[in-house]
Amino acid sequence: MNLIGDMNFFIECLVKIAASSLFGALLGLERKYRFQVVGMRTLVLISVSSTLLSILSYYLPEIQTAKGFDGGDPTRIIAGVTSGIGFLGGGAIIHQGLNIKGLTSAAVIWTASALGMAIGVGLYAQSAIVLVVALFMLVFLEKIEEKFFPAGRSKTLHIVYNDENADLVKVKSIIEHHGFKVTDLNMSRIMESNQIILRYTVKAPIKDEFADVIEALKEVNGLSEFSMTD
């Protein structure tokens, strides 16, 4: 039986790819909601690529039977290539300060590998569907993430007040009002000079216009220093 020409097999593959896209997006949504590094695009790419590799592993034995080849297990090639691509993808991930970059690029490398192997055995339609899904997610999900989860970069806010009675509740409220999501706070106090030193770990919005934040923080008396670093 030729699975490539079997409409039921094609529909089954379509359902699997659609389901893996949905489940990957839902997992990514949960990660973005918790302000984690891994996003929707990365998990969708990994999910659909893994589905394509599973379909490929399912289809290869038919090719082996059709060609009359019984000298080994062709799925070992998939395992070898997948392992090698894992190292290549790992090289695309960069740690910069509090941020990790390159996860989506690593997932794209993984997807390209899966597409290449699937095309190599003739799964053209399935590969095309995965490619369309991947491109759609890369282009449109980025806009969705920017709209609904604008605070995506980890930053450290260093704020110093010369007034030990500074309203810290108001300080936090101002920070959150300007799009920052506070994930941690370290505070120290210098008794001799009555200074309060605040170090907020935050998820910062993509826009780099932070002058308004400084002006708002000045409303709390005693602001003497403000800095923001990765």
C-alpha positions in Angstrom: 0.0 0.0 0.0 1.4 3.4 -1.0 0.8 5.7 1.9 1.9 8.8 -0.1 -1.2 8.5 -2.3 -3.5 7.4 0.4 -6.0 10.2 1.2 -6.7 8.8 4.6 -3.0 8.9 5.5 -2.8 12.5 4.2 -5.9 13.6 6.3 -4.4 11.8 9.3 -1.1 13.7 8.9 -3.1 17.0 8.5 -4.9 16.4 11.8 -1.7 15.5 13.6 0.1 18.6 12.4 -2.9 20.8 13.3 -3.2 19.3 16.7 0.5 19.7 17.4 0.3 23.3 16.3 -2.5 24.0 18.7 -1.0 22.2 21.6 2.4 23.9 21.1 0.7 27.3 21.0 -1.2 26.6 24.2 2.0 25.6 26.0 3.6 28.7 24.7 0.7 30.8 25.8 1.1 29.4 29.3 4.9 30.2 29.3 4.3 33.7 28.0 1.6 34.3 30.7 4.2 33.4 33.3 6.8 35.7 31.6 9.2 32.8 30.8 11.8 32.9 28.1 10.3 30.2 25.8 7.5 31.6 23.7 4.7 30.4 21.5 6.6 30.4 18.3 9.4 28.3 19.6 7.1 25.6 21.1 4.9 25.5 18.0 8.0 25.0 15.8 9.3 22.2 18.0 5.9 20.6 18.2 5.2 20.5 14.5 8.7 19.5 13.6 8.5 16.6 16.1 5.2 15.5 14.5 6.7 15.6 11.0 9.7 13.5 12.2 7.2 11.0 13.8 5.3 10.8 10.5 8.6 10.3 8.7 9.6 7.4 11.1 6.1 5.9 10.4 6.6 6.1 6.6 10.1 4.9 6.2 9.4 1.2 6.9 7.0 1.3 3.9 9.8 2.6 1.7 12.1 -0.1 2.9 9.5 -2.8 2.2 8.6 -1.3 -1.3 12.3 -1.2 -2.3 12.9 -4.7 -1.0 15.6 -3.5 1.3 16.0 -5.4 4.5 19.6 -4.6 5.4 19.1 -2.3 8.3 16.9 0.3 10.1 16.6 3.5 8.1 15.2 5.3 11.1 18.7 5.4 12.5 19.5 8.2 10.1 16.7 10.3 11.6 18.1 9.7 15.1 21.6 10.6 14.0 20.6 13.8 12.1 18.3 14.9 14.9 21.1 14.6 17.5 23.5 16.5 15.3 21.0 19.3 14.6 20.5 19.6 18.4 24.2 20.6 18.8 23.9 23.1 15.9 20.8 24.6 17.3 22.4 24.9 20.7 25.0 27.1 19.2 22.4 29.6 18.1 21.3 30.2 21.7 23.0 33.2 23.4 22.9 34.3 27.0 23.0 38.1 27.3 22.7 39.4 30.9 19.3 38.3 32.2 18.1 37.4 28.7 18.4 34.4 26.6 18.3 34.9 22.8 18.2 32.6 19.9 15.7 30.0 21.1 13.4 30.6 18.1 16.4 30.5 15.7 17.4 27.1 17.2 13.8 25.9 16.7 13.9 27.1 13.1 17.1 25.0 12.6 15.3 22.0 14.0 12.3 22.6 11.7 14.6 23.0 8.6 16.2 19.6 9.5 12.8 17.9 9.8 11.6 19.4 6.5 14.8 18.3 4.7 14.5 14.7 5.9 10.8 14.6 5.1 11.3 16.0 1.6 14.1 13.5 1.1 11.7 10.6 1.3 8.9 12.2 -0.7 6.6 13.6 2.0 6.1 16.8 -0.1 2.5 17.7 1.0 3.2 17.1 4.7 6.4 19.1 4.5 4.5 22.0 2.7 1.9 22.0 5.4 4.5 22.2 8.2 6.3 25.0 6.3 3.1 27.0 6.0 2.4 26.5 9.7 6.0 27.5 10.6 6.0 30.7 8.5 2.6 31.7 9.8 3.7 31.3 13.4 6.9 33.1 12.8 5.3 36.1 11.2 1.9 36.4 12.9 2.5 35.0 16.4 5.3 37.5 16.9 2.8 40.3 16.4 0.3 38.6 18.8 3.0 38.2 21.4 4.1 41.8 21.1 0.5 43.0 21.5 -0.6 40.8 24.4 2.7 40.2 26.1 4.7 43.4 25.5 6.9 42.9 28.5 9.4 40.3 27.3 12.9 41.4 28.2 14.4 40.9 31.6 15.9 44.0 33.2 17.2 45.2 36.5 16.0 48.6 37.8 18.4 50.3 40.3 16.6 53.0 42.2 18.0 55.1 45.0 16.0 57.4 47.3 17.5 59.7 49.9 14.4 59.6 52.0 14.0 56.5 54.2 10.3 57.2 54.3 9.8 57.0 50.6 6.5 55.5 49.6 7.6 52.1 48.2 4.1 51.0 47.4 3.7 54.0 45.1 7.1 53.3 43.6 6.0 49.7 42.6 2.7 51.0 41.4 4.5 53.5 39.1 6.8 50.9 37.7 3.9 48.5 36.9 1.8 51.3 35.5 4.5 51.9 32.8 4.3 48.3 31.5 7.0 46.7 33.7 6.2 43.3 35.3 8.0 43.0 38.7 9.3 39.5 39.3 11.6 40.2 42.3 12.8 42.9 44.6 15.9 43.4 46.7 16.2 46.3 49.0 18.9 47.7 51.2 19.1 50.7 53.5 22.1 52.9 54.4 21.4 54.2 57.9 24.0 56.9 57.9 22.7 58.7 54.8 19.0 57.5 55.2 19.2 56.1 51.7 17.0 53.3 50.4 18.4 51.2 47.5 15.9 49.3 45.5 16.8 46.6 42.9 13.8 45.4 40.9 14.0 42.5 38.6 11.4 43.1 35.9 10.1 42.1 32.5 10.4 45.3 30.5 8.2 46.4 27.5 9.7 46.4 24.1 9.5 50.1 23.7 12.6 51.9 24.9 10.9 55.1 25.9 11.5 55.1 29.6 11.9 58.8 30.3 8.3 58.9 31.5 9.1 56.3 34.2 11.9 58.5 35.6 9.6 61.6 35.7 6.9 59.6 37.4 9.4 58.2 40.0 10.3 61.8 40.8 6.8 62.2 42.3 8.1 60.2 45.2 10.3 62.6 47.2 14.0 61.9 47.4 14.8 60.2 44.1 18.6 60.5 43.6 19.6 57.7 41.2 18.0 55.6 38.5 19.5 53.0 36.2 18.3 50.1 34.1 20.5 47.2 33.0 20.2 43.8 31.4 
